[in-house]
Amino acid sequence: MTDDKLPRSRRNNGGSGKARSASLPLAVLGIVVLIPLATFMVGAWLSGLKLQPVLTSSMEPTYPRGSLLVLGAVTPDDVEVGTALEFEDPQNPGRVITHRVVEIVPQERGLFFRTQGDANATADGILIPAANVRGEVRWAVPALGRWIQWLAWPRGLLVISLPAALALTVTEAVAWRRRRVGRQNCEVCGSRAAKVAST
């Protein structure tokens, strides 16, 4: 049987199969990468944790550049020597640093911490007031910080929304094509039935 003699619905199955094949990688991407990543980020936020990419090499090898730090709240009295803290730079407000406490320095003005990067040969040149502490490092995920940086606004919205929108568009196009082919088949069957009835 040649292709011209095949029913219309069978001749069109190839196009529908190609559309489904095109949408499959998008679905796999969403299931394997985007959904777990979004779940992780929302879970951390609901738990009161903060996510911070490592931007420099000052804490290597413990926290390599590109890692993702998971930070939790900490009270100054609970900080010990060896605790890795995130704090705001007293000399550059708005800039955050993650270094390890090497000395606790009580002063009349309050509690201060001397910090140092694991990869640095000397301690930081300024004491860190307890008020500048933003959290302590609970754990870290290697390399994930690069993904978080790459997914920063507005790129993250596009990466998450565009594949979903494209997959929805492909799915709707396939469904519309099937409905159209079904209507055409019904019309053909109806006209053949009418011819048979008239003979």
Phi, psi and omega in degrees: 000127180282167180297329181294334182268355178290148174303149183303321183297323180287325180293336183266354181297330180298318179295319179295322179296320178296322179294319178295322179295325180290327182276344183298313179300324179295319179294319179296318178301315180295320183286316188278325187247301191291316183295312177299321180295315178296321178297318179298314182294317179293319178298319177296318180295317180293333180275001180079016180266157180241141179253129183223117176292147175273118187261343182233179181257013187291342181251014176287150005271359184296311180234090182297155175302135183096353176286165176246120178270138174254115187251141176236162180293150179211142175269146183304324182292341181269353181286135179236164173298129183104347178287133175271118185247147166259131182216160176274132181296118180299334182270349181216078183306136182099340178268127181254146182228146174240109178225169183264142178286126178249347179199139174257125188238095174288136178224169179298329181282351181134196183267135179232158179232136171264130186237163180201139173287143181302327182270356183270145182281335182230163179287163177296150187280001182220143177285148182256118176295148179302329181294341182271354182288132181252343179164173177244153180283121176272312176197175184220153178241114181300139172071342184291336179299327178296321178294318179297318177297316182295329181271011180297156180303138001265002185299322181299319179297319180293317182297322182280320187276323184296312177300321179295317179294320179294318178297320178295319180297315179297316180298316179294323179294318178297316180296319179296319180296319179297317180297319181296315179296321179297319178294320179296319179296320179297320179295318179296314180297321180295319181291323177294320179296322179293321179294318180297319182293329183280344181274000000 
